[in-house]
């Protein structure tokens, strides 16, 4: 009888502890997975890259994940910070950890296989292992459905945000990894990361398709302005006006929406003349 009384007293305390979990999610990929696991009720804040699902925008924003402020995060009194590896190294997160807040780093590589790792790490950290396993099984099915054959189409990914110079994606980028996962070719070869567009480079790359974020098109002032960028008019993509505006976090975030975005890219490439 005493054992049962101890259990009955302990149960409310356990439930109270679970309810009191306060999570700050840093990284759009991290936040997406937290929602998919059903742990969103524990979220108290997110970073500025976390804009999906739409409900995440109602949470307090602690800023860009590579320019964090420890005081801003600690003011929310979190018990757990789930931080994309893209935020590391970070003095702010080091200070948060020193303040006795659990900081869990979520892997961040330009590799489809990392999505499974992200789910596992976040599920373990939020004590939702069963939900995590269900999500991982669904992910495996989506990855298995991705195209296994190559298609001889060249893709130029343009990174563009308001107030910045348009950049082309080279190797060692999320865009390059996504293009290759779709069985397509990155039109830009011979350099790593993102480089400013040059007329000579764009003409030499001869892309069949331009891929740019939806926000990037808006920042340019519309699709018509896209074709005025250096060299694009002298490429197959420019002559045929072949462009795909996509959610860049879905394509480049290597999270739950990435397989669908890659399928979208492949489907567009298959329609090219």
HELIX and SHEET records of a PDB file:
HELIX    1   1 UNK A    2  UNK A   19  1                                  18    
HELIX    2   2 UNK A   28  UNK A   36  1                                   9    
HELIX    3   3 UNK A   40  UNK A   42  5                                   3    
HELIX    4   4 UNK A   54  UNK A   58  5                                   5    
HELIX    5   5 UNK A   70  UNK A   74  1                                   5    
HELIX    6   6 UNK A   85  UNK A   87  5                                   3    
HELIX    7   7 UNK A   91  UNK A   98  1                                   8    
HELIX    8   8 UNK A  114  UNK A  125  1                                  12    
HELIX    9   9 UNK A  129  UNK A  144  1                                  16    
HELIX   10  10 UNK A  174  UNK A  181  1                                   8    
HELIX   11  11 UNK A  199  UNK A  205  1                                   7    
HELIX   12  12 UNK A  214  UNK A  220  1                                   7    
HELIX   13  13 UNK A  223  UNK A  226  1                                   4    
HELIX   14  14 UNK A  232  UNK A  234  5                                   3    
HELIX   15  15 UNK A  236  UNK A  240  1                                   5    
HELIX   16  16 UNK A  248  UNK A  252  1                                   5    
HELIX   17  17 UNK A  258  UNK A  270  1                                  13    
SHEET    1   A 5 UNK A  60  UNK A  61  0                                        
SHEET    2   A 5 UNK A  43  UNK A  46  1                                        
SHEET    3   A 5 UNK A  23  UNK A  26  1                                        
SHEET    4   A 5 UNK A  80  UNK A  84  1                                        
SHEET    5   A 5 UNK A 102  UNK A 106  1                                        
SHEET    1   B 4 UNK A 185  UNK A 186  0                                        
SHEET    2   B 4 UNK A 154  UNK A 159  1                                        
SHEET    3   B 4 UNK A 167  UNK A 169 -1                                        
SHEET    4   B 4 UNK A 194  UNK A 196 -1                                        
SHEET    1   C 4 UNK A 185  UNK A 186  0                                        
SHEET    2   C 4 UNK A 154  UNK A 159  1                                        
SHEET    3   C 4 UNK A 209  UNK A 213  1                                        
SHEET    4   C 4 UNK A 243  UNK A 246  1                                        
END                                                                             
